[in-house]
Amino acid sequence: MKPRRWSRRDFVRTGAVAGIGTVLASTVRTEEVKAPTILERAPSRPVVVSSVNGHKFKNGGPRTCVEEAFARITRGEDVLEALVAGVNILELDPLEDSVGYGGLPNADGVVQLDASVMHGPRKRAGAVAALEGVRTPSLVARAVMEHTDHHLLVGEGAQRFARQMGFPVEPDLNTEHSRREWLKWKQRTDPEHFLDPARRVQGTIHCSGVTARGEIGAVTTTSGLAWKIPGRVGDSPILGAGNYVDNDVGAAGSTGRGEANLFTLASFLIVEEMRRGAHPKDAALTALKRVVASTVEKRLLNARGKPSFQLKFYAVSKTGQHAGVALYGGGDVAYAVCDTAGPRTPAMDFLLEGTPSGT
C-alpha cells in the first residue's frame, strides 16, 4: 500500500482533533460521567384555599365556600366552575358585607362590585369593575371570559353586558345593614375622609384551587373599599394584582389595601417566585417586602415608619402546597383551607409583628 502523503493542512486538522480527544479523555478521568437529570413533578394534591371568610358564611346552606368548592372539585367538576360556585355563597349572603349583595357601598351609598376569574388550563380570564345591580359579579366576570374577547368590562358597560347575558339587574343592592352602616359613616365624616386610610374598611374573598389533575383556577370578588369615591376600582378585578393564575405553576390572590397591591402587581410576583422554586409562603413574603419598600407616603405610615394598612396573600402551587401570609401578624389573622383532611382556618404566616396601627 502506497504511504499517504500528509499536507500541512492535514497535519493541523489531525492535531486539533487529537487535542480535543486528549481534553475529553482528561475530563472522563477526572470527573465522573453522570446520567442526565430527569425532573419529575410531584402529583397534585387537590386543595381549595381562600380568605378566612371562605369558611364562615353559608347563606343558609349546608356548606361554606371552601367546602362547596372542594366537594365539586373532587366530583370532577371544572376547577373554575367549582370555585365560582363557592364564592357565590358569599356574594348572595346578606350577612357578608364585603362581597356582593349587601356589600358596603361607596361614598354615594351605591354598591359597586368588582370581580375577576382566571382559568389555568384554558389560559382565559375575565373581570368586571364598578358593576352595579348584579349580586354575583363573579358570574358576570366568568361570562366576560366565556363570551367576549376582552378581559375587563367596567361601570355601565359591565352592567349592560350583564343584562344582555340574562343576569337580573336590580336598582339597589343595599341591605338594611349596609344602608345603616353607610348612614353612620355619613354622620361622622367630612370631605377629608377620602385621604384617611384609618377610616377605610376593606373586605374581599379570594378563592383558588387545584384539582387532582393539576388544573388550577382562581376567583376574587369584592364590594371594594367601603365609602370609596364612586368609580374607584381596586386590585380585585386586575389580573396580576388581586388575582393571578399560571396553570404550570400555581395561583395567588389578595385581600386588604388594593392600592398597595396594584402598585406592585404582587400576585403576579408571587407566582413568578413559585416558578423559580419558592414555597408559596416564601413567595408571598417576598411580595410583602416589595410592598413595604414601595410604601413611602407619610399618610400611609404608622408611628414605626411601617405601612399603616393590612394586606394578605393566599397562594397555592400546582402540587397543592399552600400558604396564607399577612403583612401584620397581630390580631386574628387566618385563612381558610379545605382538602382531604377537611375544612379548617389555620393561622397565617406574617412579615411584621404587631398591627397596622403600630401597636
Secondary structure, DSSP 8 states (H G I E B T S, - for coil): -------HHHHHHHHHHHHHHHHHHHHHHHS---------------EEEEEGGGGT--TTSS--HHHHHHHHHHTT--HHHHHHHHHHHHHH-TT-TTSSTT----TTS---EEEEEEETTTTEEEEEEEE-S-S-HHHHHHHHHHH-S-SEEEHHHHHHHHHHTT----S----HHHHHHHHHHHHH--GGGGG-GGG----EEEEEEE-TT--EEEEEEE--STT--TT---STTSBTTTEEEETTTEEEEEEE-HHHHHHHTHHHHHHHHHHTT--HHHHHHHHHHHHHHH---GGGB-TTSSBSS-EEEEEEETTS-EEEEEEE-SS--BEEEEETTEEE--B-EEEESS-TT--
